[in-house]
């Protein structure tokens, strides 16, 4: 995993380049408030900003509800939260989803991860690849010791992602299952 600008993204000397992580098949662009605002107001502008096509199927319902808060800067990196990352399929230059944490770590060093991939790209390991990169970056920070996730018990695809990430089932409430991954340094 390396840091680099997103595909097709050029910047002027006065413009700050977008922060991105690169995996084998993806470019994970840090979702700034400016990008979130563009996602809400002008999809074509968002596409130009990240150097990728933005399909009609993005964002999904859950993430669409989060975009206004992200556009307002409520979830800023300065709060200690890792930035949500937009997942761009490098070969297709297509925005295919997102992966991120639900806020900053709590007092015990725990953060919750979430992810989503658009239907046309599901079943190919992209959620696992994107989320593994984010988890690796998060666990490299000394204050983060535990990653959690929730998943509906009937969401077999998401359950497979959590299993591939090495997360362990720790409980359930109703139809929701809880998982965790602890830092190996503990």
N, C-alpha and C positions, 0 to 999 in steps of 0.2 A: 504494500500500500504506500503510495506516494502522494505528496501534495503538488497540485498543478492547476493551471487555469482550466476551465471547462472547455470542451471541444468547440471550435468555431468562435471562441470568445476573444475579442481583441479589446484592448484598453488603450486609451490615450495616456499621455504622461501624467495628466492631472487626475485621472480617474483611478480609484483604488481597484485592483483586480479582485475578482471574486475568489474566496477561499474554497478550495476543492480538495477532496481526497480521491485518489484514483485506485480502483481495484482492477482485477483482470478484465472485466467487461463493462464496468460502470465508472462514471464520474459523479461523485457525490458533492453537490454544490451547497455550501452553507446558505440557508434561507435567511436572508437579511430582512428587516422590515420593508425595505424598498422593493425587494423581490416579492414579498407577500402582498404588498399593495398593488404591484403590477398584476399579480395573479388574480386579484379581486376586480381590478378595473380594466385591464387591457392584456388579454392573453397573448396577442401578437408581440406586444412590448416585452412581456416576460420571456417569450421565446428568443427575441433578439438579445435580451440581457444575459441569458444563460447559453446562447448558441445552440438551441435545440428546438425542435417542433414541440408544441404543447397540444396533445390530443384532446378531443372533446370529452373523453372519458375521465380526464383528470381535472380537478381532484375528486376523490370519492367523498361521500356524504360526511363521514366523520372528520376528515381533514378540512373540508370546506368550512365546517363550523369553527375550526381553530384558526383559520387564516386571518380573520379580523383582529384577534388578539396578537397574532404574530406581526401583523402590519402596524399595530400600535406600539410595538417594541416591548410588550409586556414580558416576553420570554427572552430577554436579552442575554447574551453570553456573559455580560458583566455580573449577572445574578449568580453565576456559578454553573449555569446550565450549559451543556454542550448544545451547539446549534442543531436544529432540525436540518436534515440534508435532503435536497431534491435528488432523486436518482435518475441520472441521464444514461441511457444505453449508448455507449460510446460509438459503436459501429453504425447504429441507425440515427444517431443524434436526435433521440426521442426522449422526452420526459416520460418516465414510466412509473414513477411513484415517489415515495418518501420514506424516510426512517428517522426516528429521533427519540428524544427523551421527554417525559412529561414533567418538565421543570428541573430545578437544580437538585443536587443531592441533599437528602435530609441530614440531620445531625449524626446519624450512624453511618453515613457514606453510602446510602442506598438511593438508586434512581430507577425509574420504571421506563422501559423501552416500548416503543410501538412502531409499526411499519404498515405499509400498504403498497401494493403493486396493481397497476391497471389490468383489467381482465385479459387483454390481448397478450400480455407478457407473463402471466402467471404460470406456475408449474415448471419453470426453468431455472429455479434456484436464485433468482434475483433478490428476493426478500432476505434470504439467508446471507448472500454475498454482501449486500448493503449493510445489514444489521450487524454482521460479524465485524466489519470494518469499524463501525461506530462503537461497538462494545470494546474492541481492542484499543481504540483511542481513549475511550473513557477509563478503562481499567489501568491505563498507563499513568493516569493522574493519581497521586497518592491519597487524596481525600475520598476517592470512590472505591468502595470495597465490595459492593453487592449490586447486581442488576436484577430487577424483577420484571415480570410480564404477566399480563392477564390474557386469557383466551376463552371464548365460548367453547363448551365441551363438544359441540357438534361441528366446529370449524377444523376439519381434518387437515387442511392445507397448512393452517397456522400452527397447529399442533406439531406437524412434521418440521416446520421451520424451527420451532423452539427446541425440538429434539436434536436437530442438526447443529444448533448453536451450543449444545451441551447443557441446556437448562434443565433443572430438576423440578419435578412436580412437588409442591409443598402444601397444597391444600385446595379447597374449593368452597364456594358459597353459591347456592342455587345452581345455575348452569354455567358459572364462570370458574375456570381453573386458574390457579396461581402457580407461577414458576419462579425460580431464582437461579442465578449463577454467581458464585462467590469468587472473589479474587484469589488466585492460587497462592499469593504471598501471605495469606492469613494463616 
